[in-house]
Amino acid sequence: MTGEAIYTLAVLGIAVVLFASDRIRLDVVALLVLLALFLGGVITLEEALAGFSDPVVLMIAALFVVGEALATTGIAFSLGDWLMRVGGASQTRLLALLMATVAGIGAFMSSTGIVAIFIPIVLRICRKTGFSRSRLMMPLAFGALISGMMTLIATPPNLVVNAELRRAGLEPFGFFDFTPIGVAVLVVGIAFMLAVGMRLLPQDAGSGQRRAKGRSLAELAAPYGLADRVYRLRIASGSALVGQTLGALKLRTLFGVNVVGLERQGRFGREITPALPHTRFRDGDIIYMVATREPAVHFIEKQSLEPLPIDDSLRRDVWQELGIAEVLIAPDSKLIGRTLEQAAFRSRYHVSVLGIQRKGKPIAGSLVSEPLQFGDVLLVSGAWKDIGALQADRSEFLVLNLPEEVKDVAPARRRAPLAIAIMVAMIVAMTFDLVPNVVAVMVAALAMVAVRTVSMDDAYRVINWPSLILIAGMLPLATALGNTGATALIADGLVGSIGGFGPYAMMAGLFVITAVVGLFVSNTATAVLIAPIAIAAALDMGVSPHAFAMTVAVAASAAFMTPVSTPVNTLVVAPGNYRFVDFAKVGVPMTILVAVVALILLPLLFPL
């Protein structure tokens, strides 16, 4: 063994100790590893910095942007709602469903990508249900790793192993040859996480109960007596409202009703917008109105309006577009002493006042003619962006309360079909290898920005830079281990020492070698190093090379034991608040179970 190899292994050992001690941030340790390898002369400056331009790092950064676009368009929220609806109030059922869903989707796209997309979904589920993030984030990562065992294209090591079979002149794997072992591992993995894994994971503060939260829309509106005062009405063809603007009609002054929203059919379904003074009504429009019963009945009859129901699904759609907030009149506000009508409140601020509280009591009667006083609390309704604008106007208002639903608002909801089309195109390009994966993902990220599902500022904000630095800083270690021959030396020595114990022992040895080397080297690099050794060993022993090759592929995806063995694990460290040892406690027994399943099934699927 050369001096450079010894030095590299020493750096590796120190890094493992630092990772396990949890005293220094993981990304800082990665940068220290990078500097130590360069200063030690093991790698060049170009090799030390190559990780920052590695396709994996660039792809992960772009996937954060794609994931944010799915959140801003409401797609992620819809998927999260489906998981919560099916999972119900059971954390165990939700965990099983989460792992199965991620494994199924990840069979056809990058496992790293699926984790980046599902992290905001899981965070939202935990926020709404009170479930522990640390009890769901690691199962998310494990489900994504298992997805790599589902199909030929699910992860790069599968393709590497398949390429080695072709290179050796052997029949390559079929697309679904991986599926039986993947399904078996998924079933065992879910059972393990439910029976044992969840108990080994830490519980973050506040788990087991819902976190303290603000009031809902209904709770915020209740003190103003609005519970039964919201109406949804269709404008008939003969109505006097058709062709008129809201401002010209003066409905609040003449009828005592407040029209706050408008629903129309757009290109991608119904579109709900706030009703503003310049809004011109059309035949068939649906309006949302707030009024007490007597004025409402009179107005409906007078204007030929058809009452319509409001179900839960519609309420969610309305909340996405129209919000409410409580605002306090500031002491130096120019609104003091003026009525809403005099201040042209709706025209100026694009929000409608639903109620006014003065000294803790709601004001009854007409609000438009009531002079405003310092300390008045106004309940306003409008588009979420206009409510957000009130927060910036500190001279006039102080926003006191926003409803809990504001956290679930998807500002680019109307562009959801475009986001779905971009996602489908990205998956198709990756599935059929039309372009390199990193190119497909980067094009998708830029397309999401181009169609305004996410802004460039938000794109930079949502990228988890510590995770990228951790991955980029550790990639040069794989280069150093390869350059110095340390990896090949270890692998050859282990294979040589167990070859005489028969094919089952060799398969077990190959699994252990691949899993251990994969702790410190990317699973793709591990497959590149060990796959040819496994195939050659099988041919020398006169047994099925496919069983040995599949063993390497499965073990390469079984990177459960450390947070730095794969970007999939690294991504969930921060949101799950995990330590290095947490992965070891759960990942080691999980890896052993996968090994047992592989050693039992692979000889049956590919007879030795």
N, C-alpha and C positions, 0 to 999 in steps of 0.2 A: 504494500500500500504506500502510495506516494505521500510526501509531506502535505501537498495541497489537499489530498483526499482527507487526511487526518484533520487538517485545519477546518475544512468544510464540515466534517462530521461534528467537530467541537462547536462550531457556530450553530449547527443544527441542535445539538444538545442544550446549549445555553438558551436558545430561542424557546425550546420546549419548556424548560424550567421557568423562564420568564412568563410564558403564556399561562402555565399552570399556576404560578404564584398570584396572578391577577393583581399585581401591584403597579404594573405599568400598562398603559393603554395598548391594546392589540396593534393599532396602526403605528404607534411609536416603535413597538418591538419590530415590526416589519421593516420600518425605515432603518433601524439599527442593524438588522440583518443585512440589508442591502449595502449599507456603508461598510460593514465589517468585511463582507466578501470582496468589495472593490478595493478597500485599503489593504487587504491581505493579498492582493494580486491574483486572486482566484478567477475573477471575471473582469472584463474590460468595462470602461465607462459606458460604452454603448450597450453592453449586456446588462449592466446594472440598471440602466434607465429604460430598457426595452419593455419592461412590464407596463409602463405607462402608455405605451402604444400597442399593447397586446390586444388582439381582437376581442378576447373575453372581457377585458376591462371596458373597452369602448362599447361592447354590446350591452353590458350591464348598465352603464350610464344611460344609454339610449332606452333601455327597457324601463328605467325609472320614469322617463318621460312618457312612454306609452302607458304605463300603469297610472300615472297621474291623469292622463287624458281619459282613461276609462272611469276614473273617479269623478272628474269634472262633468262628464256627460251623463253620469248616473248609472252607467252600465255596471260598475263595480257595486254600487248600492243595491241594484236590482238582484245581482247574484248573491250578495250578502243577505238580502231579505229572503231570498229563496232558501238559502242554507238555514237561516233562523227559523223560517216557517216549517221546513221539513224536520230540522233538528229539534225544534220545540224548546222547552225549558231544560232539556237534558244536555249537560256538557259532554257526557260520554257519547251520546248519539251524534252530537255536533262534531266531535272529534273524529268519529268513524266516517261520517259523511264528508268532512273536510279532506281527510286523507284519500278517500276513494275518488272524490272529485278531482283533486289535484293530480293524482296518479293517472286518472283517465285522460285529462286534458294534456298533461305533460308527456304522454306517450306520443304526441304528434307535434310537440314544440319544445323549445329549450326548457330544461328543468329550472335553470337560473331565471329565465324569463317568467315562468309561471309563478315562482316565489315572489319576484318583484311585483307582479300584478296582484297577487293575493294578499300581500302584507297590509295594504290599506283596507282591504275587505275584512281581514281578521281583526284589525284594530277597531274598526267600526262595530263589528259584532261584539267585541269585548266591551266597548264603551256603552252599547245599548243594553247588553245583558248582564254586565257585571262579572262575566267570566274572566278568569285569570289569563292574561296574555301569555305568560310563561308556560301555561298548560296547553296552549294551542299553537304557539309559534314553532316549537320544535317538531310537533307532529306535522305541521305544514311542510317544514324542510324535509322530514323523513318521507312524507308522501311524494314529494318532488323527486327525491333520490330513487325511490322505488319505481317511479315512472320511467326511469332510465332502463329498467329491466323489461319494459312492456313491448317495445317494438324495435326494429332495426335502426330507425332514425332517431330514437328518443334521446340518445346521448352520443357524443363523439367517440368514446371508447368502443362502443358497439361497431361503429364503422371502421375503426382502426383494426379491431380483431377480424372483421369480415375481410378487410383488405389483405391481411396477412394470410388468410385461408386462400384467397385468390392467388396471391404471390407464390404460395406453396403448391399451386396447381390443384387445389381441392375445391369441392363444391361449396359455394358460399351459403351463408344463412339466408333463409327467406324472411320476408318482412315481418311475419307473425311467429317465427320460430322462437322468439323470446317470450311471447305472451304467456304460455303456460307457467313458466317459472316466475314471471312477474306477478301474475295473479295469485299464485301460491304464497309468494313473499308478502304481497299486500295483505292477504287474509291473516297470515301469521303476525305481520307487523301491527295491524290494527288490534288484534287480540292482545298482543304484548303491551301496547301502549295503554289499552283500557285496563288490563289486569295489573300491570306492574309499572309501566313507564310513567303514567300520570302521577303516581305516588312518589317517584324519584325526582320529579321536577319541582323546582321552587314555586312558591305562590307569591306573586307580586302583591304589594300592599293594596288592600281594598278588594281583593278577589273574594268571591263567595257572596258579595253583595253589590248592588248597583252603586257606582260611584256617585258622589254628590253631584247633583245636576241642577240646572235652572228649571224654570217652569215651562210647561208645554204651551203651545198656542192657546189651547182651550183654557188652561189655568191662568194665563196672562189676561185673557179677555173676560174671565168670569166676574171680576169686581165691577166691570162696566155694564153688566147685565145684558151681554150679547149672546148668551147661550142659545136662545131659540129665535134669533133675529136675522139669520142669514138665509137668503132665498136665492134659488137658481131659476132663472126665467128665460123662456124663449120668446123672441120678438116675432109676432105674426106679421104676415104681409100687409094687413090693413092697419097696423099700429101707427099712431102719430109720431112715434119715435124714429121711424125709418127715414133716413136722409138727414136727420138733425144731429148736431153736435151736443155733447154732454154739457158743455159750458153754456150754450144758448138755451138749453131747456130749463136750467135752474131748478132741477128736480128737488133739491134739498130745501129750497126756499118755498116752492109752491106745493110740494106733496109731502115733505118731511121724510124723504127716502134718500139713501146714500148709495149710489151705484159705484162699486169699487173695482170691479173686474169685468173682463170681456173674454168670451170663449168663441173661437172660430176654428174651422177646419183648414189646416195648412197642408203643405206637401207631404209631411210625415205624420199626419194625424192631427189631433186637436191642439190648438195653441191658445194659451191663457196669458193675457196681458192685463196690466192695470188700466182702469178707465180714467182717462185724463180729459181735461176740458176740450181738447181738439178732437177727441174720439168721435167719429161719425158712425152712427148705427146703421146697420143693414138688415134687410129681411132675413130672418133665420138666425141672426146673432143670438147668443146666449149671454145674459148678463148676470152678475153676482151683486146682490143688493143687501144692504143692512138697514133694517127698519123695524119699528114696533108693529104689532099685529094690525091694528086698525088702519094706519096709513098704508101699510103694505097691501091689505085687501083692497082698499079703495084704488090704489095705484094700479094693481094688477087688472082690475075690472075696467078701469078707465082707459088703459093703454093696450088692451087686447093681448095680454101676456099669458103664456102657458107655464105653470109651475112644473119644475122637473126635480127628480130626486138627486141627492148627493150621497154617493156611497163612499166606502173607505178608499177604494182605488182612486176615485176622483179627488177626494180630499188630499191624497198624497201628491197628485198632479198639481193641484192648486197650490199646495204648500211650496212646491218647487219654484213657483213663479211669483206668488204673492205672499208677503210676510207681514208681520206686525212687530211693533216695538213700542216701549214706553219711553217717552222723552220728557225731560224737565226743562221748562222755560228758564233760560239763564238770567242772572240778575241784571245784566246790561243789554238784554235782548231788545231789539227794535220792535218786537211783536207785542210788548207789554202795552196794554191800553187799547190795542186794536183788535177788531173781530177777525175771524177767519176770512170772512168775505172781503173786508177792507184790506187785509194783507194778501189777498189772492193766493191763499196758502197752497191750494192744490196746484195751481199753475206754476208757482214759484219753486215748490219743493218736490212736485210730482208724487206726493203722498196725500192720502185722505185721512182726516181726523175722524176716528170712530167713536171716541169718548174722551171726556175731560174729567179728571179728578182734582178737586180743590180741597185742601186740608183733609185728604184721605177719603173724601166722599164724592161719588160721581155726580156730575151736574145733569139734571133732568131737563127735558124740553129741547128747544132748538139750540144747536151749538154754533151755527154760523153767525148768529148775532150776539154771541157772548164775548165781551171784551176779555182778553187774556191777561192774567196776572202773574207776577213773579211767583214761582213755586208751583204753578199749575203743572200737572202731569198729563200729557197727551198720549192717548193710544192711537198710533198712526198705522196705516196700511198702505202698501205699495210694493213695487218691485224690490227685490232684495238689494240690488245695486243702489237704488235710490235711498233705501233705508241706511245702507252703508255710507252714503254721502252725508247723511245727517250727522254721523259720528265725527266727520271732519269739520263740521261747522260749529266749533266750540263757542263762538260768540253768541249764537242764538239758542243752541240746545246742548243738553247733556243727555246722551242716551243712557237710560237707567237699566233697562232690561231687554234682552233679546230672547226669544223662545228657544227651547232646546232644539227644535227642528232646524235652526239655522246651520247646525253642524252637518246636516244631511243634504243641504242644498247643492244641486249640481248646476253650476252657472252656465255650462255649455250643453244643457240637456237636449236642446233642439238639434244639436249636431251629432247626437248619438248614432244615427244611421251611418253617417260618414265615418265615425270612429270604428264602428263594427266592420264596415267595408275595408278600412285600412288594416284592421286586425286580421281579417280573413285573408287578405292579399299577402300579408306578412307570413302567416302560417303556411299558406300554399307555397310561397316562394321557398320557405325553409323545408317544408315537407318534400318537395320535388327537386330540391337542390338547384333551383333556377339561378340563384346567385348565392355567394357566401352568406352564412347566417348573419354576420355582423353587418353586411351591406343591407340585407333585408330589414333588420331592426333599425338601423340608422335612417333608412329611407322612410320607414313607418313613423319614427319619431319626428322627422322633419315634416312629414305629411300632416301629422297631428297639429303641429305648430301652424302649418300653412292654412289649414281649414279652421283655425282659431278655436280648437278644443282646449288648448293650453297656450299661454303666452311664453315668450322666451325667458322673461324674468322668472316665471314660475318653473320653467323647465330647469333652469340652473338651481333654483331653490330646492326642488324635490330630490335632486341627486344626492345620494348618501355618500358624501365624499370620504369619510373615514373608512367605509367598507371598500371603496375603490383603492384607497391608498394601501390598505391591508393586503388586498389581492395583488396589486401591482408590486408592492414591496417584497412579497414572498415568492413571486414567480422567478426572480433571478436565482433563488436557492435551487430550483429544479435544474436550471442551466449549470450551476456550479457542481451539483451532484453528478450530472451527466458528463461534464467536461473532465472531471477528475477521475471518472470511472468508478466512483464509490457505489452508485446504484447497481451497475452491472456486476460489480464484484460481490456485493451482498446477495443479489438474486442468484447468480451462478453458484455461489457457495451453498446456499440453502437448498437449491434444486439438486445439486450433486450429492448432498448428504442424505436426501430422503428418497432418491430414485429407486433404490434397491428394495423398498418396502411395498412395492406394488402400485397399481394404478389409483386405488382409492387414497392411499397415503400421499401419492403425488398430487392428486386433485386437492386434498386438504392442504398440502404444503403450498401449492400454487395460490389457493385462496388466501392463506395467511400472508404469503409474500406480497401479493397484490394489495391486500388490505393495509398491511403495515407500511409498505413503500408509499401507498396512496395517502398516508397521513401527512407526508411532507412534500410530496411531488404531486402535480396535477394528475387527476385520474386518466386524462388523455396521454400524458407522458408516461405514466405507469403502464398503460396498455401497450404503448409503443415499445417499451423496454421488455415486457414480460411475455406478450403474445407470441413472438417468434420462438422464445425459449420453450413455452408450453407446447406449441405445435411440433417443434423438433423433438421434444421429449416424448410426446405421444407416438410419433412415427418411429422413434427408436425402440419404444416399448411394444410396438405393434398393436396399439389400442386406438380407439376413436379420437382423432384430433379435435373433432367438433365438441366433444364433452369437455376436453381440456380448455379449448378456446372459449367456450361459453362460461366456464368457471372463472376465467380471467375477466371476462366482460361483467359478470355478475358481481364479482369482488370489487371491481373498479367502481361500480355504482354504490357499493355498500360503504360509503364514506361517512359513517355515522359518528365516529369516535371523537373527533376534535372540531372546534369551530373554524379551523383554518385549513382543513383537509379539502374543502370544496367551497366555491363561492356561494353555493346554496345554503350552507350552514352559516357562513359569514354574514349573510344578509339578515338573518333573524337574530343575531347576537344582541344588537342594540334594542330593537323593539321588544324582544323577549326578556331583556335584562339578564342575560345568561353569563355565567362564568365558564372558564375553561373546563373545570371539573364537572359541570352539569352535563356536558356532552359526553364525557367519559362514563359517568354513572349510568346514563341511559343508552349511549351508543355502543358500549362494549357488549352488553348482553344482546342488544339488537343485532349486532354483527355476527355474534355466535349463532343466533337463531337462523339468520340468513344462510350461514355456512352449512348448518345442518340440513335446511331445506334443499339447498343446492346439491349437497352430496347424496341426498336421497333421490331427488327427482332427475338430476341430469343423466345418471346412468340408465334410467328408464326411458328418457326422451331420446338419448343418443347412446345406444348400447355400446359398452366397451368391447 
